[in-house]
């Protein structure tokens, strides 16, 4: 009798697989149920944002940034505005900085709520998705009330913010903080100790600190591996040095830790929003920017801690109204590079869990 | 963890979901029910009309066209014998519009607004291009704060003041140099040079205007 032998074969996962969070194709080399190798194929969501910006004036680039990372569009608006402000050495009014911090942190919570729901749905629990998006709706309503849009805000501009918050914003925001604090016990009770959930996530896709650093991971992925690094504290921008907040970290860096990490971060973001609402000063919301805005010649790189990790913008100016080069850095790109590294010898279902907990979104990868 | 712990933890999650069983639905059944949009909501671009005369507030200054990052606004104007600008074409391509709100902010004459309306689905892409009549008609019932009203009394004593609104009795008013002084055409989304397009006799400000156009508007339509 001939000996039983197995043969490796290739399977395409995506580009339109729902768990790839956008359009990403994963070419899997399988040995039976086991994934032997993963090769991500990117470029399906490429919109040439960086190139488009070269043909637009500085203020006109701002709506393009909304499309760069549309889950936390406030962050991508901000990182570009920060770069141009550095370049032109603009003084931003204090009230604008406070408003920016409130919006950035609200957007971080909104993004983590999506993460919480979508990760649960990818792994097989449907209920959290509905709860997460329900609470996110309140944040989106706050944004819509302030800037008029629900996803592509175009709120944080060069020199400040586009509009002041309406009167009803503060009470609604405080009510939301109170409401979300009450929801955390529900969130934690739903999955954190669920035996099926633990079996699906504990010890799966372990990312060691060394690998994380060598691949340039940042944000919650890095902190879940136990490295205490957050740009809000370690390279303070805006007025983050005025607030008192902790940086949660986890120990092992498996899927479960990355999941818990975001829940912890939401609580800290709520603290920052509360402090910012308490200290919100009166005053101007936008520095004076000339209609024909021309920053001086030079180049600058700005970086912030977005919901996914380090987000950066490199802007080079030749002294005209249009930037010569805009380069955007999205942390999802680095995190996608981690997938082949940590997805060896796992099941397809585990691959989905790893992909989901890295919180990769494709617009940030392809730009 | 023993089997009993497992079952208890499973039931705990189920219990939390069970709490929501009696809650009423939060879904809004569109189109039977509609959400009330917030006042600042950025929807369709509309042209506003004067609350008393019903005429367009637009002065054809083209600031919105130059602010638009996707070249969705197309304006064609001509000058009469008194060098006053008149609007020939004002088109908004809703298929190109990215609802960023920069045109609304650029407008100094309360002429253009992003209304809270959001329904403009059509059967063809061509129908998404709205001309001035359609834009005005949709904007008729849009409420707005008229920021021109404060400026209005000022120009009356001075005949050569900067025109703030298209008023028929002010045909002898001279346009100020900062008003665009050419028979101008929209920023060409196809990406060809804007220099060739100015074909009328050039006025002194023309050179400057061309410079600005080259730098200002987007020169390609790829969005």
Interface residues (C-beta under 8 A of the other chain):
Chain A: X48 X52 X55 X56 X57 X59 X60 X61 X62 X63 X64 X66 X127 X134 X141 X144 X145 X146 X147 X148 X149 X152 X154 X162 X163 X166 X186 X189 X190 X191 X193 X194 X195 X196 X292 X320 X321 X322
Chain B: X1 X5 X6 X9 X10 X12 X13 X15 X16 X17 X19 X26 X38 X40 X41 X42 X67 X68 X69 X98 X99 X100 X101 X102 X105 X114 X212 X215 X216 X218 X219 X220 X222 X223
